[in-house]
């Protein structure tokens, strides 16, 4: 009889712990791994773990320049990490990277073939609608972002990245120091 009581107590504590961890990761903070080149140099291509502050879920108190984790509009099962580069009401040049390439030219006559004016968005603008944000990767040349899938609804934002640290193994967790992810937006 005593074994049943002990097993029940262990089961009860296990269920409570799992429930508490679920509430914490859903509503307060979550640690997530990031992969890909789109956020270089802010985040490493692999082995960067990030702390996601869930108090910013659904876009609450998000500001221009914040690094967010959101559901990808074209594939809601996937999460993306991007920087907010346009807020509701902002007028955005859809792809400034291609615009600067086309303007610079650098003696290349084939740029118009790579970015033809009739099929490219490099000289088009969009107004970010209410309830949405425009997001881009820090590494524009390797990023699929709002330039590809348009605006992101605030409801798809899962949180704001606040810290990250480069982890290559268990020992690196003990020796490396998390770095604060700064808002890089500078008002002119």
N, C-alpha and C positions, 0 to 999 in steps of 0.2 A: 504494500500500500504506500509506503514511504517513497518507493521508486517512481510510482505514478505521480505523486505530488511533486517530486523534484523534476521529472520530465515535463510536467505541465508548467512549472515555474520557468524552466529554460525556454520552452516554446513561447510562453507569454512574453518574456524579455526579448526574444528574437523577433517576434512580430512587432513589438513596440519600437525596437531599434530600426527595423526596416521601414516602418511607417514614418519615423522621425527623419531618417535619411531621405526618404521620398519627398517629404514636405520641404526639407532644406534645399534639395536639388531642384525642386519645382518652383519655389518661391523666394529663396534667398540667394544661394550661391551654388555654382556648379563648376567642376573642373573638367575641361575638355581638351582633347588633342587637336592641333591644327596641322593641315598638310597643304602643300601647293605653293606656287611661286607668286600668287597674286598679291600677297601682302609684304613682299620683300621691300625694304630691309627691316620693316617693323617686326615681322615674325619670320622665323626660320622655315625653310621648305618642309622639313620633317623634325620630329622630336621636340616641338615647342608645345608645352602645355599651358593652357590659359585659364584664368579665373573669370567666369562670366557672372556678373552681378545681375540677378534676376529682378531686382527692384525696378529695372528699366524695361521690363517685359512690356510688350504692346506699345513700345515707343515712349513710355512715360519719362518725361524730363530729358529726352535725347536732345543733344545740341549738335550744331554743325561741327564736324571734325571728330566726333566720337567714333570709336571703333565698335561695331555691333556684330552680334551673331543673329542671323535671321534665316527663316525658311526661304529657300529658293523659289521664286514665284512660278517658274516653269517645272519644278519638281519639289513639291512641298515636303517630301520625305527627306530631302537633303538640306543640310545646313551650310550657310556660307558666312565667312567673316569678311566684312567690308567696312570702309570708312564712309560716314555720312557726308556727302558733298553737296547736298541740296535739301532744303527744308520746304514745307508747303508754301506755295506762292513764289518760290524762286524761279528765275528764268535760267535754264541750264543749256550751255552749248553741249550737244550730245556727245561729241567726241573731240575734245581739244587736242588729243595726241595726234590724230590724223590731220587736223587743221594746221597744226604747227609744221608737220611734215610737208604738207602740200604747199604751204607758204614758203618754207625754207628752200625747198627744191634741191639744194646742194648739187646743182648741175645735172640732175637726173631727169631725163625726159620721160621715163617710164612711170613716174609717180601718178600721173593721171590715169594710167592703165591699172595700177594697183588700187587706187582710190578714185574710181570714176565719179565725176560730180553727179551724174544722173542716178547712181545706185548707192551712193555713200551718204552717211549721216554726218559727215565731218563739218558741214556748214549749216546744219539744222538745229533748231532750238526747241525746247519743250518747257512748259510751265508745270512745275510739280503740283499736282492737285492736293487739296486738303486731305488729310488722313494718310499721306504717303511721304516717302523720302526718296532721294536719289542717292545711290551708293556706288562707289568705285573702289577698286583695289589700289594700293599704294604703288604697285608695279603695273602701270596701265597696259604695257605691252603683253603681259601674261595674265590678264584678268578678264574673266567673264563676269559682267556686272550690269548695272542699269543701262549701260550702252548697248547691251545685248538683250536683256529681258525687261527693260523699262523700269518704271518706278516700283518701289516695294511698299506694300501697305503696312502701316504701323502695327497692325494686328499680327503680322508675321515676324516681328522682332521678338527674339527670345531673351535678349539681355545685352548688356554692354561689357566689353572686355576691359578689365581694370588692371590685371597683372598677367605676366607670362614668364615662364622660365624654361630654359633649354635643358631637357632631360634625355640623356642617352642611356640611362640605366638606373637601377635602384640607388647605387652609391651617389650618382649625380644629384639625386633628390636631396641628399643630406649635405652636399657640398656647395651646390649652386644657390644663388640668391634670386628670388623673384624680382623682376624689374617692372616698374610701374609703366603702364601704357598711357602715354600722354595724348591729349587732344592737340593735334598739330595745326588746327585752324588758326590763322593769324588774320585779324581784321585790318584792312588797309585804310 
